[in-house]
Amino acid sequence: MEENVVKKIEKILEVKFSNKDFLQKAFIHKSISKLSNANNERLEFVGDRVLGLTLSNELLKLYPNDTEGDLDKKLASLVNKQACAEVIEDYKLGKFLVLSSSQKKNKVGHKKIYGDLCESLIGAVFIDQGYEVANKFVLRLWKKKLKKSENINIDAKTKLQEYSLKKYKTLPIYKNLSNDGPSHKPIFKVSVKITDSKVFIGEGLSKKKAEQSAALQLISSIKI
């Protein structure tokens, strides 16, 4: 990677590296070299942990009244490959990736490659600059996403499952009751029950939607 390119990336990241090798290695995909010390996989491994720790700590501060389940859902939405890939796209860093010619043509794995790159950059900042700088780096890149995290909702089925496990140490019981209607537009009917509750029946155009409908009725009845 040429010196002017390195400087351009540092300017985008707002981080000046002491050891430029870490930054350059973050952009080397495994399709170029299978050697673990010559591609960005080891940096990705570290970056993934730094990202999770930084955002977990920030969510604890932002949402002091959230349950573990609520925090877990928010964190999952912030650290997945899609979210990481969006950061790379926002900062237009994908053009600096070093890929094999065959991998450049592969559009299927695009999101994962960008997600891996993002974690690799976090790992590179951490190893080169330490946790304090890496922490600030992550919070700056995730500033907009953290603001939106307040609006992340937990679906009815997940909420019911967490409630049932916490209170009764058992999972909700779902039963498929019927599947009627034409093949192109079937209507699924599903029942759900937890300990000490009545049976609630939901309908939907898919089994998943029917389960969500039934779960929503149950959590509404017990006001959770």
C-alpha positions in Angstrom: 0.0 0.0 0.0 1.5 3.3 -1.1 2.3 6.0 1.5 -0.2 8.5 0.2 -3.0 5.8 0.4 -2.1 5.1 4.0 -2.2 8.8 4.8 -5.6 9.1 3.1 -7.0 6.2 5.2 -5.6 7.7 8.4 -7.3 11.0 7.6 -10.6 9.2 7.0 -10.3 7.2 10.3 -8.9 10.2 12.2 -6.2 7.9 13.6 -2.4 8.2 13.0 -0.8 4.8 13.3 2.6 4.3 15.0 3.0 1.1 13.1 1.6 1.4 9.6 1.9 -2.4 9.1 -1.2 -2.9 11.3 -3.3 -0.6 9.2 -2.1 -2.1 5.9 -2.7 -5.7 7.1 -6.3 -4.8 8.1 -7.0 -4.3 4.4 -5.5 -7.6 3.2 -8.2 -10.3 2.6 -7.5 -14.0 3.1 -8.0 -14.5 -0.6 -4.6 -12.8 -1.1 -2.8 -14.9 1.5 -4.0 -17.9 3.6 -1.2 -17.3 6.1 -2.9 -16.0 9.3 -0.1 -13.6 10.0 -0.3 -12.1 6.5 -4.0 -11.3 6.3 -6.6 -9.5 8.4 -8.2 -12.5 10.2 -6.2 -12.1 13.5 -7.0 -8.4 13.6 -10.7 -9.2 12.9 -10.6 -11.6 15.9 -9.4 -8.9 18.2 -11.6 -6.2 16.8 -14.7 -8.2 17.2 -14.0 -8.5 21.0 -13.1 -4.8 21.3 -16.3 -3.8 19.5 -18.5 -6.0 21.7 -16.9 -4.7 24.9 -17.1 -1.1 23.9 -20.7 -1.1 22.8 -21.8 -3.3 25.7 -20.4 -0.8 28.2 -22.0 2.1 26.3 -25.4 0.5 26.2 -25.2 0.0 30.0 -24.7 3.7 30.4 -27.4 4.7 27.8 -30.1 2.3 29.1 -29.7 1.9 32.9 -33.3 0.4 33.2 -33.0 -2.1 30.4 -33.1 -5.8 31.1 -30.3 -8.2 30.0 -32.5 -9.3 27.2 -33.2 -5.8 26.0 -29.5 -5.0 26.1 -28.6 -8.2 24.3 -31.0 -7.4 21.4 -29.7 -3.9 21.1 -26.1 -5.2 21.1 -26.8 -7.8 18.5 -28.3 -5.2 16.1 -25.1 -3.1 16.5 -22.3 -5.6 16.1 -23.6 -7.9 13.3 -21.9 -8.0 10.0 -24.5 -5.9 8.3 -23.9 -3.0 10.8 -20.1 -3.3 10.5 -20.4 -3.4 6.6 -22.5 -0.2 6.7 -19.7 1.6 8.6 -17.3 0.7 5.8 -19.7 1.8 3.2 -20.4 5.1 5.0 -16.7 5.9 5.1 -16.1 4.6 1.6 -13.2 2.4 2.8 -14.1 -0.7 0.7 -12.1 0.6 -2.3 -8.9 0.2 -0.4 -9.4 -3.6 0.2 -6.8 -5.9 -1.3 -8.7 -8.8 -2.8 -7.9 -11.6 -5.2 -9.3 -11.1 -8.8 -11.8 -13.9 -8.3 -13.0 -12.5 -5.0 -13.5 -9.1 -6.6 -16.1 -10.6 -8.9 -17.9 -12.3 -6.0 -20.8 -10.0 -5.0 -22.4 -12.6 -2.7 -19.9 -12.2 0.2 -19.7 -8.5 -0.1 -21.3 -7.7 3.2 -19.3 -10.2 5.2 -16.0 -9.0 3.7 -16.8 -5.4 4.6 -17.9 -6.5 8.0 -14.6 -8.4 8.5 -12.7 -5.3 7.4 -14.4 -3.1 9.9 -13.6 -5.4 12.8 -10.0 -5.7 11.5 -9.6 -1.9 11.5 -10.9 -1.8 15.1 -8.4 -4.5 16.0 -5.6 -2.6 14.3 -6.4 0.6 16.2 -6.5 -1.4 19.5 -3.2 -3.1 19.0 -1.4 0.0 17.7 -3.0 2.7 20.0 -4.5 0.8 23.0 -8.0 0.4 24.3 -8.8 4.1 25.2 -8.2 5.2 21.6 -10.0 2.2 20.2 -12.9 2.9 22.5 -13.3 6.5 21.2 -12.8 5.2 17.7 -15.7 2.8 17.9 -18.0 5.2 19.6 -17.4 7.8 16.9 -18.1 5.3 14.1 -21.2 4.0 15.8 -22.5 7.4 17.0 -25.5 7.5 14.7 -26.3 3.8 15.2 -26.2 4.2 19.0 -28.7 7.1 18.8 -31.1 4.8 16.8 -30.7 1.9 19.2 -33.4 3.3 21.5 -36.0 2.4 18.8 -34.9 -1.3 18.6 -37.9 -3.3 19.6 -38.0 -6.9 20.9 -40.6 -9.0 19.0 -43.5 -10.5 20.9 -42.2 -14.1 20.7 -38.8 -13.3 22.1 -40.3 -11.2 24.9 -42.7 -14.0 25.8 -39.8 -16.5 25.8 -37.6 -14.4 28.0 -40.6 -13.8 30.5 -41.4 -17.5 30.6 -37.8 -18.6 31.2 -37.2 -16.0 33.9 -40.5 -16.7 35.8 -41.1 -20.4 35.2 -37.8 -21.7 33.9 -39.7 -23.2 30.9 -40.3 -22.3 27.3 -43.7 -21.3 25.9 -45.5 -24.2 24.2 -46.6 -23.6 20.6 -48.9 -26.0 18.7 -49.7 -25.9 15.0 -53.5 -26.2 14.8 -54.2 -25.9 11.1 -53.0 -24.7 7.7 -56.0 -23.8 5.5 -56.6 -21.8 2.3 -55.2 -22.0 -1.2 -51.6 -23.0 -1.6 -50.5 -19.6 -2.8 -52.1 -17.9 0.2 -52.4 -20.3 3.2 -53.6 -19.3 6.6 -51.7 -20.7 9.5 -53.3 -21.1 12.9 -51.0 -21.6 16.0 -51.7 -21.8 19.7 -49.4 -20.8 22.6 -49.4 -21.3 26.3 -47.1 -20.7 29.2 -47.4 -21.9 32.8 -50.6 -20.6 34.5 -51.9 -18.9 31.3 -54.8 -19.5 29.0 -54.3 -20.8 25.5 -54.1 -18.1 22.9 -54.5 -18.6 19.2 -52.9 -16.6 16.4 -53.4 -16.6 12.6 -51.0 -15.4 9.9 -49.9 -16.0 6.3 -46.9 -17.9 7.7 -46.2 -20.1 10.7 -43.9 -17.4 12.1 -46.5 -14.7 11.8 -49.1 -16.9 13.4 -46.8 -17.5 16.3 -46.0 -13.8 16.7 -49.8 -13.1 16.7 -50.4 -15.6 19.4 -47.5 -14.5 21.5 -48.6 -10.8 21.2 -52.1 -11.7 22.5 -50.6 -13.6 25.5 -48.1 -10.9 26.5 -50.9 -8.3 26.2 -53.2 -10.3 28.5 -50.5 -10.5 31.2 -49.3 -7.0 30.5 -45.6 -7.5 30.0 
